[in-house]
Amino acid sequence: MGSKTDFAGWWRKARGRAALTEHLDTTTDAGVRLDDTHGAVDADFVALGLGGTNMMAMLWSVAMGRRVVGVELRGDPALGVHWNIREDFYHHLGLIDQLMAERYPEERLPRRGDGRLFKLRETFYTPHTEPGGIYTDEVISGFLSSLGDETHVAGLIHHTEFIDDRWADGKPTRVLTITDPPRPPECHDPSKIGRDIADVLDGPSTFQIGASEALVMMRRFLEIIEEMDLAAGVEPRVRLFLSHRVVTSDPGDEGYVKWFRQEEGFTGLPDGRKSLRIEAVRELDYKGKFRRVRVPGTEVLDLGTPELFMIAQGFNSDDAERLGFKQEDVKVDHHDGRGAVVAQADYLAGLMELNVHGRLRRRIASEFDKDGHEYWVRQIAVGHEDDPEVGWILVQVPDFKTFDPVLAGLVQPGTDRKSKEYLGAHQHLLREFYLEQVALITEIPVHELDEIQMPYGPKLFSLVERVGADAQVATNGVVAGDSFGNGHFLTSGGAITGMVGHSSRVYQYWLDRDAGTAPEVAIRDLAAAIKKDTDGWLHVSAQEFSQAVPINFGQERIAAIEKQTGRSSSLRAHTIDATRRHRHSLVPLNPSDWRRLVIYAGRLHTHDLPPLLDTHPLCRDTDEVLVADPAMSGSATGGMTGGMTDDMAGAARS
């Protein structure tokens, strides 16, 4: 310490600090139970990641009489995108309801807040209840029924529209195709269970629902089962750990220390099975990035060794990687002379408070670079029946577009890419391009779009198709959902592949086990089925990268569009890579941006979308360009419901 004088000074300061803290309240949250593993040890099924894939797998498992555990980092679902749903999902929910009713007495079935049985299928959709701008919790809690409103959470697709604005014979050409809406099912059909996922994705989308609302529906069902079993003092069928992760090494560890500890949460057994250990974590928004740390004072929770665990944690899964799982880029040959190249595309996504209604509208158009090379770009507009606040619009960025503020002349060469000036100019270019493209698919002028409230975006993100070679990562573990592989997202193919495909293969796993199949055989069949589903998704989504017609219009509709446009859906567009790489280097894409809201304040656009004009935007007179007349919008909507208007039919014939 040095001299006695130095020691005396240090001692006085230490006593002074202690005196200053003596009066502070020392109450902590140490009494909160974060270590309760009752019913969670050696479960039949453990889901690592509670997205749609794993929660549907848990629902199937509970319906088959199994004990399940769910582990999730992020608490309640918060995924903001909107999904287009094939009708198979409805049938799967119906069979789960049926199996639950057959297996458990009524007092062990979950109930809504109004006392009625909680049935997944009826919560999702019935022909006898109403849709609208509602939250799933409003239905499940009984709040809406207490007001006399009988509602469901999904919306129907009433308008399916395809705009082909590609050039033909050296001039801009427009062909409109308006198809009849798919007929929604009235009751669940067990024969729809287990269909080949390629056949499912080739069919038309029937429903639309906010991703978070679909996930909340499944989450609440599982939570209510857990709560009622714990309250009854019986072994819980469900245990949920909603701010937890498999124990991982500290991000600050380096070299051999990190390598030695990397499987700390996955303990290997002699037969190749893995036992699981998890920890409670807190998420911090630290300097613009999400960071997670173990909750102070908590201990590691040992979940023992489950019969089956499944990792489905989104596109990038650290847990899967820790178990040796790797993904490889998927390549597609566009027949443009470059051979097979990585299947990749960039998009801008945004949520506008714009009344798209129960509509699925797709557009494909020609864009040209400075050398006159043609590129095909796509946009999609997705809404929700009777909800004017839902206008998810995604637009593809042509490969030659850079959004470089220096090249655009908005900042001086050499400007720091991390400066406010540079980032502000970059975001200006993104928003300017986005609104121009939204105007083309909605027929609403840019100056009006600029005044509409925008709760999210536009955000630039890149889609790269990747897939693993084998879904099995342990004797008792598999990888599924986007964690195993991902195709094109515009069709909601990932949601369908995971919730309809991969999860129902877990149902088949339990059927096989009940029939006497050994676990090691059943899990190999499960892994093979997961890979087959993902390969099917990759197959049908290949045309989204290079062909014209979107897959979720259905094969019959694709044939009709080809007949009208006179173009084969197998024709290819030009692509390049150098500009895309430059664009990515300007401002790196941040996956966590999906969870950040940056609101552009404005008005709510409650009118219907304007009518689709039968002329290409480049061929219109000045008084015809993107006129937004609410009166015209209403009449046009009525004309689109059953098929084409007279003008549209004329455009198609031409």
N, C-alpha and C positions, 0 to 999 in steps of 0.2 A: 504493500500500500504506500510505502514511502515513510515520511516522518510522522511522529505522533500528531503534529499539527494537522497534516493532511488527513489522517484517519479521523480526528475529531471533527473536522469540517464535513467529511463524507457522512459521518454518523448523524450529525445535526440535520443535514439535508434529507437523509433517509427517514428520520423520525418526523420531519416536517411533512414529507409526502404522505406518510402513513396517517398523520393527524388530519390532513386534508380529505382523505378518503373515508374516514371513520363514519361520517354522517351519511354516506351515500347508501341508497337502497340496493341491497345485494340480491334481490329476488331474481332468479333465472328461470329458464325453461327446462331445467334439469329433470323436473318431474314429469315432463311429457314423455309418453312411452313411444320410443322409436326402436325398441328391441323385442317386440312381441312377435314371436315366430310360431305361435300356436296354430296348428293345422297346416303350416307351410313347409315342414321338414319332410323330405323324401316324397314329394308330391308326385302324382301321375304325370302332370304336364306343367312345365314352367315356360312362360312366355317372356322373353327378354325384348322389351319394346312393346308398347301398347298402342300401335296403330291399328288400322282396319284388319290387316292380315292376322295378327296375333289375337286380337279380341274376338274375331269370328272363330278362330281355332279354339279359344277358351270356351266360347259358347257351345260349340259342337262337343267339346270334351265334357262339360258339365251335363249337357243333355244326354251324354252316353254314360253318366254315372261316375265320372272321374273327378278327382280332386285336383284343383288347378291353382297356380300362383302366377301373378303378373308383376313384372318389375319395369318401372318407367321412371325416367329422369325428370320429365317436364310437368308433372302434375296433370291438370285437366287438359283435354284436347284444345289446341289453339290453331289448328290448320285452317287458313282463311279461304282457300280456293273452293270452287264449286265443281261438283262431279256430275257427269252424265252417266246414268246408271242403266245397265241392261236389266231386263226383267228377271233374269236368273237370280239376282240378289234377293228379290221379293220372295221367290220360291224357297230359297235357302232359309230365310227368316221364318217362313211358314212351317217348314219341317222342323226347325229347332223348337218352335212353340209346341208342335205336336209331340215331339219326343219328350219335352219337359213335362207335359200334361200326362203322358203315359207312364213316366217313370216315378214322379213324385206326387204325394197327396197334395190337395189344394192348399193346405196350410203351409206348405213348403215352397209354394210358387210366389214369385215377387209380385207386388201390387203397386199400382200408382198411388199418388197422394190422395185421390178421391175414393180409394178403396177397391177399385176395379182391378182385375188381374192385368198385369203388365205383359202384353203380348207384343212381341217385336214387329210382327207383320202388320198389325193394326196401328201401331204407332208410326210405322213408316208410311203406310198408305192403305186406305180403303176407299171404295167408290161411294161410300155413304157419308164420309166426313169431308171437311173443307181444308184446302191448303191456305197458304198466305205467308205474310211476313212475320213468322213466329220463330221462337226458339224451342228446341226440344224440351228443355226443362219446363217450359210453360205448359206443355202437354203432359209430361210425366208427373209433374207435381200436382196436377189437378186444378191449376189456376184458371185455365181457359174453360174447363168444364164447369167450374163454379160460376162462371159468367154466362153459362148457357151455350158456349161455343164448342162444337164437336169437331176437332181438327186432327190432321196428320201432318207430318213434318216434311215429306217429299212433295215435289211438284211434278205435274205431268208436262211433257213436251208437246205443245200444240202446233208449233211451227217449225218445220225442218226445211231450211233454205240453203241452196248452194248457188254461189255467184262465181261464174267463170269469166274473169276479165283479162284473160291472156290475149295476146296479139295473134292474129291469123292473117295469112297472106299479106304481111307487111303493114297491117293497120289494126288499131285497137278494136276489139270485138267483145260484146257482152252477151252471155247466154245465162238466163235465170232458170233454175229448176226448183219448184216448190212441191214438196211431196206431202201426201196425206200423213197425218200423225199416226204413230203406232197405237194399236188398241191395248189399253192396260189390262192386265189380268184381273179377274174377280175373285179367284181363290188360288191357293198354292198348288202346284203340280209337282209331285215327287219325282216324276220322270225327268224333270229338268236338272236333277241333282247329278253332279259328276260328269257333265257334258265336256267334250273336248273344248279347251279354252279358245282355240282358233275359231270354232263354230260360234261360241258365245260372242267373241269380239266382232265377228263378221255380221252379227245381227244389229239392228238399229237400237239406239238408246231410247228408253221409254220414260225415265224419271230424271229429275234434277234435284240435287240437294247440296247444301253447304257441307263440305267435308267435315268440319268440326261438329255440325249437328248430327250427322250420321255416327260419328265417333262417340259423341256424348250419349246417344241412344244406347249403344252397346255398353259404354262405361257404366251408366246408371244401372242397367240391368245386373251387371256383375256386382256393383257396389251394394245394391239392395239385397242380393243373395248373401253376400258376406255379412252385412249388418244383421239380417234376420237370424242367421245361423249362430253368430256370436251371442246375440241376445238370448237365444233359446238354449244356450249352453251345450249345443251339439257340435260335433266335429265340422268345422266350416268347409263347405265345398269350394269356396273361393277365398283367397287371400291376395290383397293388393298392396304393393309397396310403390307409392307414387312419386317419391322424390329419392329414388335409390338407383344404384348401378352396381354391376359386378365390380368387386374390388379391383382397383387398378393401381399401377405404380404412380408415384408422384411425377407430374409433368417436368419437375426440375431435375429428376434423376437423369444421369447420363451414363453412357458406356455400359460396362459389364453389370453395374448395379441395376440399371433399367432392364437389361436382358434377363438377369437372374430373377427379377420380380414380376416379369410380364404375365405369368400365368397365376398370380397370387389368388385371383378370384376363381379360377378354374383349376381344381385339384384333380390330377390324373390318377385313375385307379388302374390296377394291373390288367383289367380286362378292356381298357380303352375308354371306359365311361368317365364322365366328368362330374364331380360334385361342385356345388356352387356356393360362393360366399358373397354377400352383398353389403353395401354400406349406404347410410343415409347421407345425402349431399344437399348443399345449398347452391343455387345458381346466382352468380353475381354478374351484373353488367359492368365490366371493368374496362375502361378506356375504349368503349365502343365494341367490345367483344364479350361474348358470354363465357364466363369461367365458372368452374364448379369445384367446391372443396367439401371435404367431409364435415358434417355437422359436429362442432366441438363437443367433446364429452361423450360421444356415442361410440359404440363398439361394433365390430364386424358381426354380421348375422350369418349363421351357417344354415343353409337351406338343405343340406344333405345332398343325396343323389336322386334326382328325378328319373322316372322311367324314360321320359322324353322331354327335351327342351328345344325350343325353336327361337332363333335369332331373327328378328324382323325389325330393324331399327332405322330404316331409310337407306338412302343411296350409299352413304359411307358408314360402315359399322366397324368400330374399333374392336368390339368383342369378336366378331367373325375373323377379323384380321389377326387377332391374338391367337386364334386357334388354327392359323395357317391358311385361311381361306383367301383366295385371290380372284379378282375379276380381270378380264381381258376386254379390250375394245372390240366392238362389233364392227365389221366392215361391210360396206355395200358397194356393188359395182353399178355406177350410174350409166355405164355404156357411153361415156363421153371421151374415151380415149385414155383416161387416167388409171384405169383398172380399179380394183377394190380400194376404197378409202374409208376412213372412220365415219360411222353414221353420226353426224353432229349437226346441230342447228342452234342458232341464237334467237331468243325471243325477248320481247318486252311485255311484261304483265302488269295489269292495273285493274283496280276495282273502282268503278264510277257509279255514283248514285243516279243510275240511268235505267229507265223502265224497259229492259229487254224482254221482260215477261217470260212466259214458258216457251222460250225460243232457243233453238240451236241453229245458228247461222254461220256458215263457212264461206270463205272467199279465197280464191286463188287468182293471182294477177302476175303480169309480166313487169319486171323492172330491168333497166338497162344500165350498164356501167359506161364509163367514158369512151370505151372502145366499141360500144354498140352490142356487147354480148348480153344475151337475154338470161334472166334468172327468174325462177318462179318463187313467189313468196305467198305465205298463207296468213290469214287472220281468222279468229274465231270469236264469236260473241255468245255468251252463255248467261241466261237469266234464271228467274224462278217465278213460277206461277203466282200471280197476285202479290208480288213483292217488288215495288218500284225501286228499292234501294240496291238491288243486286244487278250489277252490270259488269261481270268479269269479261274483259276483252284482252286477248293476247294477240300480238302481232309479230310476225317473223321479220328478222333483220336480214336484208340482202347481204350476201357475202362481201360485196364491195363497199359496204357502208362502214365508216371508221368511227364517227363521233369524236374526231380529234379536234379539240379547240384550236390548236395551232393551224391545222390545215383549213379550218373554217374561218380563220382570221379573227377569232374572238379574243385570243391572248397572244402575246409576243412569243417568238421562238425562245426556248430556254426557260420558260416559266416552270416553276417547281410543280410537279404533278400532284403534290400533296397540299398545295396552297389553296386557299379559299377561292381565289380567282379561277384557277384551273378547274377545280371540282365543280364550281358553280356553272362555268361555261359548259362543262361536260353534261351536267344534269339538264341544262337548258336545251342542248341539242337532243338529248333523249326525249324530253317532254314534247318538243316541237315535232319531231318525227312521229312520236306515238300518236299525238292528236291528229296529225295529218292522216295516218292510217286508220284511226278510229272513225274519222269522218267518212272514209271510203266504204267502210262496212256498215255504218249506221245511217248514212245519208244526212247526218246532222252537221252543219257548218262548223269549222274549226273555232270561229269566234264564239259560238254558243257552247261548244264543248269546254272551252277554256273557263267558262263560268260555272260549270257543274262541279259539285263537291266530289272529291276524290280521296277516299280514306286510305288508299294504298297505291303506291307506284307513281310513275312507271319504273319498274325494276328490270334491269337487264340480267338475264341468266342464260346459261349454256346447257343444252341437253346433249349428252354424249352417251350412246348406247354401250353398256358394258354387261358382261355376264360371266358367271363362274363355271367351272368345269364339272363340279360335283357338289351337290347341296349338303352332303353329309360331312360334318367336321369332327364328329366324335361318335363312339359306339352308340351313344344316346342323344346325339345332338345334330340338328340340321339348320341350315340357313334358308330363309324364304323372303317373299316380298321383294322390294327394291334392293334389299341387302344382297340377294342372290343375283339379280339381273334386272335391267330396266330397258324398256322400249320407249316408243314415242308417247308423250304424255297428253297430247291434245285430245285424244279420244277417251281420256280417263282409263286408259288401258292398264295402268299400274294398279289402280284401285280395284278394278274388276279381276285382274289376274290374281291379286293377293286375296281379296275377300271372297271371291267366287271360286277361284282355282285352288291356290295353295291351302287355304284354310279347310276346304272340304276334303282335301287329301288327308288331313288329320282325322277327320270323321271316318274316312275309309280305314285309316290306321287302327282305330279302335274297333271297327267292325272286324278287321282281320285278327286282331288280338282276341276278341271274343270268340272267334271261330277256331282258336287254337294255334294261330300262327306265332312262331317264336319272335321275340322282340327284334332280334338282329335281322330277321328276314323282313319283318313288317317295316322297319325303318329304311331298309334298302329300297323297298317298293315306294315308300314315301318320298325319299330323295329323288328317285327316278321320275316320279309324278310331278314334283316341283320343277325339275329341269324341263320336262316335256311341256308344262304349262308356260314357262318362260320362253322356251323356244317357239311356241305357238304365238306368243305375244310379239316376239321379235320378227317372226315371219309376216304377220299381218300389218305390223307397223313399218315395215321397210318402205312401203309405198308412200308413207307420210313424209319421208325424206326426199323422194325423187319423183313420185307419181302425183297425179292430179286429184283423185277422188278420195275423200276421207273415209276411213274404214268403218266408222260407226254410223254410216248411212245404210249399211246392209248391202249384200251382193246384188239383190234385185234392183235397188236404187242406183247402185253404181252402173249397172248395165243400162238403165234408163238414161243416166247422165251422159254416158258415152255415146248413146244413140243421138241425143239432142245436140251435143257439142261437136260430134263428128271426130272426136279425138280418142285414141286409146289411152286408158289409164296407165299403160306401161311406158309411155313416152318419158324421156328423161330431161332434166334441166342441167344447165352448166353450173359447176361449182368451183370454188377456189378456196385456198387455205390461208394464204399469206395475210390478206386483209383481216381475216378473223383473228389470227394470232396477234396482229397489231392492236386490234380493238380490245382484246383481252388484257393486253399489257398496260393499257392506259389507266384503268381503275379496276383492280382485281374483283372478280365476282365473289360475293359474300353470301353463302347459303343461309346464314342466320337472318338475312334481310327479309325472309318470308315471315318472320315474326315481329317485324318492326313496322309500326304504323306511322306514316308521315302524311298528315292530312292537308290537302289543298282545300281550304274552305270555299264553299260555293252553295249553289242551290240544288234542290232535289228535282230531277226531271221526271215528272209523273206522267206526262203524255206518252202515248204509244210512239214507237219509232216511226219516222216518216215512211211513206211507201217506197219500195225499191223501184227506181226508174229503169226503163228498159234500154237506156243508152249508156254507153261506156262513159265514165267521168271525163275522158279527154275529148269526147265528141259532143259535149253539151254546149248549148248556147249560154250566154252569161246570165240570162234570166231563168235558166233551168237548173243552175248548179246548186245542188244541196240545199233546197228550200225546205225549212222545217215548219209546216203548217199543222198545228194540232188537230184541226178539223179534218184535214186530209188524212192524217195518221189514223184516226179512228176508223174511217171508212175503209182504208186500205187493209187494216187488220182483219176486218170482217171478210174481205175478199180473199185473203190468204188462207183462211182456216181450212177450206175444203180442197184447195188446189191452186192453180194459177189464176191470176186475173187475165182479162182479155189481152191487155198490153203485154203481159208476161208470156202468154201463149204465143202471141205474134212474134215476140223476140226469140222464143225457142224455135219456132218454125223457120225464122230467118237464119 
